[in-house]
Amino acid sequence: ASAGGRPAHRLMALLPKPYADEIVGSIMLRGRIHLGLALKPFLRWVYDSESGRSTCSFVLEPALDRVAAHCGLKPKELLERHTVFPYVVAFLRSQDVVALERKLLNPPAGQTASTAALAQNVVSSSPFRKLCAQCAREEKQRLGETYWHRAHQLPGTELCDVHGIPLVRTGIRMSISAREGE
């Protein structure tokens, strides 16, 4: 069950369908824009909570079940395709990966998984978002909007994996805060 008592899998898919290689924070930002909500009310809606939360992770979402349900995905699919989880655990023993995945996908009732330490591994070495100008131009033309790519945000990534050109380092931090969300 979700924090509000409703089963998360029964939520309506009101967040946009994720694009290929779109990172979870980008899905959240596009959803907020599509719904026309400021960040705090948007987060209250996504998390079904009155916590007053004003930030969320850009790279690894702690409320996977709720966000996945709002996107029409299974939580494991969101974790594997739209977060940095596969990269963070790439060199862990398989039994540790399974245990960590289980913990993230099945947090204790009424709680969200603690993803801060895992996300910090990515954010500490690459605190600002990166983009490929060519990808952005092509997406704007093809989709009418742009999105943040997971592959571009990984530590040590300096070139676009599609175009082979240098990524542009933005001044936008990896966390999503109320300043960006307004």
Backbone as CSV, one residue per row, in Angstrom:
resi,resn,N_x,N_y,N_z,CA_x,CA_y,CA_z,C_x,C_y,C_z
1,ALA,0.836,-1.183,0.000,0.000,0.000,0.000,0.875,1.238,0.000
2,SER,0.357,2.311,-0.539,1.087,3.567,-0.575,0.949,4.282,0.754
3,ALA,1.651,5.432,0.867,1.618,6.202,2.104,0.205,6.646,2.450
4,GLY,-0.648,6.838,1.465,-2.007,7.302,1.711,-3.001,6.166,1.894
5,GLY,-2.525,4.936,1.924,-3.412,3.815,2.158,-3.936,3.168,0.890
6,ARG,-3.755,3.813,-0.262,-4.193,3.208,-1.525,-3.065,2.361,-2.086
7,PRO,-3.393,1.245,-2.701,-2.329,0.479,-3.354,-1.730,1.310,-4.478
8,ALA,-0.385,1.402,-4.525,0.285,2.234,-5.518,-0.016,1.776,-6.940
9,HIS,-0.194,0.465,-7.145,-0.419,-0.035,-8.499,-1.785,0.374,-9.054
10,ARG,-2.658,0.939,-8.226,-3.982,1.331,-8.692,-4.064,2.822,-8.998
11,LEU,-2.954,3.546,-8.857,-2.947,4.965,-9.175,-3.069,5.151,-10.681
12,MET,-3.642,6.265,-11.074,-3.744,6.568,-12.494,-2.388,7.025,-13.005
13,ALA,-2.092,6.704,-14.243,-0.835,7.113,-14.865,-0.976,8.552,-15.342
14,LEU,-0.639,9.494,-14.474,-0.787,10.902,-14.807,0.532,11.603,-15.089
15,LEU,1.636,10.933,-14.856,2.926,11.481,-15.258,3.158,11.055,-16.704
16,PRO,3.961,11.820,-17.428,4.185,11.439,-18.830,4.933,10.117,-18.943
17,LYS,4.685,9.437,-20.047,5.420,8.207,-20.328,6.888,8.580,-20.519
18,PRO,7.783,7.884,-19.837,9.211,8.219,-19.967,9.734,7.954,-21.376
19,TYR,10.625,8.834,-21.799,11.331,8.631,-23.066,12.491,7.669,-22.827
20,ALA,13.034,7.123,-23.903,14.197,6.236,-23.798,15.341,6.982,-23.115
21,ASP,15.969,6.358,-22.149,17.111,6.902,-21.411,16.781,8.174,-20.622
22,GLU,15.505,8.438,-20.369,15.147,9.617,-19.572,15.353,9.310,-18.093
23,ILE,16.022,10.181,-17.395,16.270,9.983,-15.964,15.027,10.376,-15.171
24,VAL,14.822,9.739,-14.033,13.595,9.896,-13.248,13.301,11.360,-12.900
25,GLY,14.305,12.141,-12.598,14.065,13.550,-12.271,13.478,14.328,-13.435
26,SER,13.864,13.961,-14.635,13.328,14.593,-15.832,11.853,14.234,-16.014
27,ILE,11.520,12.990,-15.726,10.116,12.565,-15.799,9.284,13.403,-14.828
28,MET,9.816,13.575,-13.624,9.123,14.361,-12.600,8.960,15.821,-13.049
29,LEU,10.014,16.404,-13.595,9.934,17.803,-14.032,8.946,17.969,-15.187
30,ARG,8.982,17.059,-16.152,8.020,17.154,-17.253,6.599,16.982,-16.745
31,GLY,6.414,16.068,-15.790,5.085,15.872,-15.215,4.571,17.126,-14.536
32,ARG,5.434,17.766,-13.779,5.059,19.002,-13.087,4.652,20.069,-14.100
33,ILE,5.412,20.187,-15.160,5.112,21.175,-16.202,3.798,20.830,-16.905
34,HIS,3.622,19.563,-17.274,2.398,19.142,-17.968,1.151,19.372,-17.114
35,LEU,1.288,19.163,-15.794,0.147,19.351,-14.894,-0.038,20.807,-14.475
36,GLY,0.971,21.649,-14.742,0.876,23.067,-14.397,0.922,23.336,-12.899
37,LEU,1.658,22.517,-12.160,1.740,22.680,-10.717,3.101,23.213,-10.285
38,ALA,3.123,23.995,-9.208,4.370,24.373,-8.565,4.934,23.111,-7.918
39,LEU,6.215,23.123,-7.576,6.862,21.905,-7.113,6.257,21.344,-5.823
40,LYS,6.038,22.158,-4.799,5.532,21.619,-3.525,4.169,20.932,-3.693
41,PRO,3.188,21.562,-4.337,1.912,20.841,-4.541,2.080,19.592,-5.410
42,PHE,2.976,19.668,-6.377,3.233,18.509,-7.229,3.787,17.348,-6.404
43,LEU,4.775,17.629,-5.551,5.361,16.577,-4.722,4.348,16.023,-3.728
44,ARG,3.494,16.879,-3.180,2.431,16.393,-2.285,1.532,15.425,-3.035
45,TRP,1.213,15.745,-4.274,0.355,14.891,-5.092,1.061,13.570,-5.412
46,VAL,2.312,13.630,-5.880,3.043,12.406,-6.242,3.201,11.492,-5.043
47,TYR,3.614,12.059,-3.915,3.904,11.249,-2.732,2.678,11.031,-1.853
48,ASP,1.535,11.637,-2.219,0.307,11.506,-1.438,0.607,11.829,0.027
49,SER,1.235,12.999,0.224,1.740,13.331,1.548,1.610,14.820,1.813
50,GLU,1.465,15.171,3.053,1.449,16.567,3.493,2.787,16.943,4.120
51,SER,3.844,16.235,3.758,5.144,16.417,4.403,5.755,17.788,4.165
52,GLY,5.297,18.513,3.160,5.892,19.800,2.846,7.245,19.657,2.164
53,ARG,7.524,18.488,1.666,8.789,18.211,0.987,8.975,19.181,-0.172
54,SER,10.182,19.768,-0.294,10.395,20.748,-1.354,11.535,20.361,-2.291
55,THR,12.078,19.160,-2.138,13.106,18.669,-3.053,12.844,17.198,-3.343
56,CYS,13.417,16.731,-4.431,13.388,15.302,-4.721,14.657,14.953,-5.484
57,SER,14.991,13.688,-5.489,16.211,13.235,-6.150,16.035,13.273,-7.659
58,PHE,17.076,13.687,-8.332,17.050,13.726,-9.784,17.480,12.389,-10.379
59,VAL,18.277,11.611,-9.622,18.914,10.423,-10.193,18.393,9.086,-9.673
60,LEU,17.795,9.069,-8.460,17.325,7.812,-7.887,16.174,8.100,-6.937
61,GLU,14.979,7.842,-7.384,13.758,8.192,-6.663,13.478,7.236,-5.509
62,PRO,13.237,7.759,-4.270,12.951,6.872,-3.149,11.535,6.269,-3.159
63,ALA,10.576,6.931,-3.774,9.198,6.426,-3.805,8.917,5.774,-5.159
64,LEU,9.687,4.758,-5.470,9.611,4.111,-6.786,8.217,3.608,-7.124
65,ASP,7.528,3.020,-6.153,6.212,2.455,-6.441,5.228,3.523,-6.878
66,ARG,5.222,4.655,-6.196,4.276,5.731,-6.532,4.618,6.372,-7.867
67,VAL,5.876,6.708,-8.073,6.267,7.360,-9.328,6.041,6.411,-10.502
68,ALA,6.413,5.151,-10.329,6.203,4.167,-11.405,4.724,4.049,-11.745
69,ALA,3.878,3.970,-10.734,2.435,3.863,-10.975,1.914,5.088,-11.711
70,HIS,2.402,6.268,-11.341,1.964,7.498,-12.018,2.443,7.553,-13.470
71,CYS,3.489,6.779,-13.807,4.011,6.726,-15.188,3.452,5.548,-15.969
72,GLY,2.729,4.670,-15.289,2.228,3.474,-15.950,3.298,2.402,-16.108
73,LEU,4.315,2.415,-15.235,5.397,1.435,-15.279,5.378,0.571,-14.027
74,LYS,6.089,-0.534,-14.077,6.346,-1.332,-12.885,7.545,-0.697,-12.172
75,PRO,7.583,-0.733,-10.835,8.699,-0.122,-10.110,10.075,-0.619,-10.553
76,LYS,10.195,-1.921,-10.819,11.498,-2.464,-11.245,11.922,-1.879,-12.589
77,GLU,10.961,-1.681,-13.481,11.258,-1.085,-14.784,11.746,0.353,-14.612
78,LEU,11.096,1.121,-13.745,11.544,2.486,-13.467,12.948,2.470,-12.878
79,LEU,13.191,1.596,-11.912,14.497,1.502,-11.265,15.601,1.179,-12.266
80,GLU,15.354,0.212,-13.127,16.394,-0.251,-14.044,16.588,0.628,-15.278
81,ARG,15.526,1.252,-15.756,15.631,2.003,-17.015,15.727,3.521,-16.850
82,HIS,15.360,4.029,-15.657,15.265,5.485,-15.535,15.933,6.051,-14.284
83,THR,16.774,5.250,-13.641,17.561,5.741,-12.509,19.018,5.335,-12.735
84,VAL,19.895,5.801,-11.859,21.308,5.434,-11.959,21.607,4.118,-11.257
85,PHE,20.591,3.463,-10.725,20.796,2.225,-9.972,21.687,1.209,-10.694
86,PRO,21.437,0.877,-11.969,22.284,-0.129,-12.623,23.766,0.259,-12.649
87,TYR,24.055,1.530,-12.693,25.439,1.991,-12.745,26.065,2.022,-11.357
88,VAL,25.278,2.388,-10.362,25.766,2.460,-8.987,26.135,1.073,-8.469
89,VAL,25.403,0.058,-8.898,25.633,-1.295,-8.385,26.442,-2.179,-9.341
90,ALA,26.944,-1.611,-10.407,27.600,-2.401,-11.453,28.730,-3.289,-10.942
91,PHE,29.424,-2.865,-9.897,30.572,-3.634,-9.433,30.342,-4.302,-8.074
92,LEU,29.081,-4.349,-7.656,28.745,-5.045,-6.412,28.535,-6.532,-6.689
93,ARG,28.653,-7.343,-5.656,28.358,-8.772,-5.789,26.873,-8.925,-6.103
94,SER,26.535,-9.934,-6.875,25.146,-10.108,-7.323,24.182,-10.234,-6.153
95,GLN,24.571,-10.921,-5.081,23.664,-11.052,-3.937,23.442,-9.702,-3.254
96,ASP,24.442,-8.808,-3.284,24.273,-7.469,-2.713,23.337,-6.621,-3.582
97,VAL,23.452,-6.786,-4.889,22.569,-6.065,-5.809,21.122,-6.494,-5.585
98,VAL,20.901,-7.792,-5.476,19.549,-8.325,-5.265,18.983,-7.801,-3.945
99,ALA,19.788,-7.817,-2.892,19.328,-7.344,-1.584,19.000,-5.851,-1.626
100,LEU,19.831,-5.080,-2.281,19.598,-3.636,-2.375,18.367,-3.338,-3.229
101,GLU,18.225,-4.055,-4.322,17.045,-3.883,-5.174,15.776,-4.224,-4.395
102,ARG,15.816,-5.312,-3.656,14.662,-5.719,-2.852,14.305,-4.623,-1.835
103,LYS,15.316,-4.057,-1.208,15.106,-2.999,-0.212,14.485,-1.748,-0.859
104,LEU,14.954,-1.415,-2.055,14.420,-0.236,-2.747,13.007,-0.458,-3.265
105,LEU,12.726,-1.662,-3.731,11.416,-1.959,-4.301,10.366,-2.326,-3.262
106,ASN,10.795,-2.739,-2.088,9.867,-3.160,-1.041,10.210,-2.536,0.306
107,PRO,10.159,-1.212,0.413,10.463,-0.590,1.710,9.387,-0.932,2.729
108,PRO,9.710,-0.808,4.024,8.698,-1.084,5.050,7.438,-0.247,4.825
109,ALA,6.297,-0.776,5.215,5.011,-0.101,5.026,5.054,1.319,5.570
110,GLY,4.538,2.248,4.794,4.463,3.639,5.219,5.772,4.393,5.092
111,GLN,6.808,3.768,4.542,8.098,4.429,4.395,8.528,4.398,2.940
112,THR,9.466,5.275,2.615,10.095,5.209,1.307,11.516,4.724,1.514
113,ALA,12.088,4.158,0.491,13.448,3.644,0.584,14.429,4.802,0.735
114,SER,15.499,4.565,1.443,16.547,5.571,1.587,17.519,5.420,0.429
115,THR,17.475,6.368,-0.481,18.335,6.317,-1.654,19.440,7.359,-1.603
116,ALA,19.476,8.146,-0.536,20.414,9.268,-0.464,21.864,8.839,-0.636
117,ALA,22.279,7.776,0.035,23.677,7.347,-0.053,24.028,6.894,-1.465
118,LEU,23.127,6.163,-2.103,23.387,5.721,-3.479,23.443,6.903,-4.439
119,ALA,22.499,7.804,-4.309,22.469,8.976,-5.189,23.692,9.849,-4.964
120,GLN,24.161,9.929,-3.730,25.318,10.762,-3.411,26.556,10.315,-4.173
121,ASN,26.677,9.024,-4.432,27.811,8.526,-5.218,27.876,9.189,-6.584
122,VAL,26.740,9.431,-7.179,26.683,10.063,-8.498,26.812,11.569,-8.370
123,VAL,26.045,12.153,-7.479,25.962,13.603,-7.359,27.273,14.221,-6.876
124,SER,27.982,13.550,-5.987,29.213,14.140,-5.445,30.288,14.311,-6.508
125,SER,30.348,13.413,-7.474,31.374,13.540,-8.505,30.889,14.295,-9.736
126,SER,29.607,14.533,-9.819,29.053,15.264,-10.959,27.825,16.046,-10.471
127,PRO,28.043,17.162,-9.741,26.932,17.842,-9.068,25.976,18.616,-9.984
128,PHE,26.399,18.888,-11.221,25.557,19.656,-12.129,25.118,18.806,-13.320
129,ARG,23.927,19.075,-13.796,23.387,18.330,-14.935,24.134,18.682,-16.215
130,LYS,24.168,17.681,-17.102,24.832,17.856,-18.397,23.828,17.538,-19.507
131,LEU,24.059,18.140,-20.665,23.184,17.871,-21.805,23.968,17.894,-23.093
132,CYS,23.406,17.281,-24.092,23.952,17.319,-25.447,23.085,18.300,-26.230
133,ALA,23.709,19.346,-26.752,22.959,20.368,-27.488,22.276,19.766,-28.723
134,GLN,22.920,18.812,-29.367,22.337,18.188,-30.560,21.120,17.339,-30.193
135,CYS,21.220,16.578,-29.107,20.061,15.799,-28.636,18.893,16.742,-28.344
136,ALA,19.176,17.839,-27.648,18.120,18.790,-27.277,17.448,19.373,-28.517
137,ARG,18.223,19.748,-29.520,17.644,20.291,-30.760,16.749,19.257,-31.436
138,GLU,17.250,18.042,-31.540,16.489,16.982,-32.207,15.211,16.634,-31.442
139,GLU,15.288,16.585,-30.106,14.107,16.283,-29.294,13.065,17.385,-29.414
140,LYS,13.511,18.623,-29.361,12.581,19.749,-29.462,11.833,19.680,-30.796
141,GLN,12.558,19.362,-31.846,11.938,19.267,-33.173,11.006,18.049,-33.271
142,ARG,11.450,16.900,-32.785,10.704,15.649,-32.918,9.575,15.510,-31.898
143,LEU,9.831,15.944,-30.637,8.893,15.701,-29.545,8.160,16.946,-29.058
144,GLY,8.694,18.115,-29.417,8.106,19.363,-28.932,8.593,19.745,-27.545
145,GLU,9.468,18.956,-26.977,10.059,19.218,-25.659,11.398,18.488,-25.579
146,THR,12.178,18.850,-24.587,13.452,18.176,-24.366,13.384,17.445,-23.030
147,TYR,14.361,16.593,-22.804,14.425,15.876,-21.530,15.876,15.600,-21.167
148,TRP,16.084,15.271,-19.901,17.416,14.971,-19.380,17.697,13.479,-19.557
149,HIS,18.850,13.172,-20.145,19.247,11.788,-20.396,20.022,11.210,-19.221
150,ARG,19.706,10.000,-18.864,20.422,9.303,-17.794,21.903,9.152,-18.152
151,ALA,22.197,8.711,-19.365,23.591,8.473,-19.768,24.437,9.735,-19.655
152,HIS,23.848,10.883,-19.889,24.597,12.142,-19.824,24.956,12.534,-18.397
153,GLN,24.216,12.035,-17.414,24.414,12.453,-16.024,25.422,11.591,-15.275
154,LEU,25.871,10.523,-15.865,26.767,9.604,-15.164,28.142,10.223,-14.942
155,PRO,28.740,9.959,-13.797,30.087,10.476,-13.519,31.070,10.032,-14.595
156,GLY,31.922,10.935,-14.998,32.944,10.625,-16.001,32.462,10.732,-17.425
157,THR,31.170,10.921,-17.634,30.645,11.040,-18.994,30.886,12.450,-19.496
158,GLU,31.647,12.562,-20.550,31.989,13.866,-21.116,31.464,14.044,-22.536
159,LEU,31.159,12.923,-23.207,30.681,12.960,-24.584,29.294,12.325,-24.675
160,CYS,28.476,12.832,-25.590,27.170,12.233,-25.849,27.384,10.856,-26.464
161,ASP,26.685,9.870,-25.928,26.807,8.503,-26.433,26.189,8.326,-27.818
162,VAL,25.348,9.253,-28.246,24.707,9.179,-29.564,25.483,9.984,-30.610
163,HIS,25.845,11.226,-30.257,26.464,12.132,-31.229,27.981,12.236,-31.123
164,GLY,28.541,11.769,-30.023,29.993,11.817,-29.861,30.554,13.211,-29.666
165,ILE,29.703,14.163,-29.297,30.170,15.532,-29.081,30.214,15.827,-27.578
166,PRO,31.035,16.821,-27.173,31.120,17.139,-25.745,29.774,17.570,-25.167
167,LEU,29.509,17.094,-23.957,28.302,17.503,-23.237,28.499,18.902,-22.674
168,VAL,27.403,19.640,-22.586,27.416,20.973,-22.005,27.120,20.828,-20.515
169,ARG,28.005,21.372,-19.685,27.766,21.378,-18.233,26.903,22.582,-17.909
170,THR,25.747,22.324,-17.329,24.848,23.414,-16.946,25.171,23.844,-15.515
171,GLY,24.568,24.907,-15.073,24.702,25.324,-13.683,23.559,24.802,-12.836
172,ILE,22.813,23.832,-13.351,21.636,23.301,-12.658,22.054,22.086,-11.832
173,ARG,21.807,22.152,-10.545,22.186,21.064,-9.627,21.360,19.806,-9.893
174,MET,21.889,18.685,-9.428,21.234,17.385,-9.620,19.954,17.228,-8.819
175,SER,19.812,17.886,-7.682,18.552,17.767,-6.942,17.527,18.708,-7.552
176,ILE,16.275,18.379,-7.392,15.190,19.245,-7.866,14.686,19.999,-6.655
177,SER,14.827,21.317,-6.688,14.408,22.110,-5.539,13.271,23.037,-5.911
178,ALA,12.684,23.652,-4.895,11.559,24.552,-5.107,11.941,25.702,-6.027
179,ARG,13.182,26.142,-5.991,13.605,27.237,-6.878,13.407,26.865,-8.338
180,GLU,13.795,25.639,-8.708,13.653,25.189,-10.090,12.200,24.886,-10.408
181,GLY,11.477,24.434,-9.429,10.121,23.962,-9.656,9.063,25.027,-9.744
182,GLU,9.385,26.257,-9.531,8.359,27.318,-9.564,8.221,27.904,-10.945
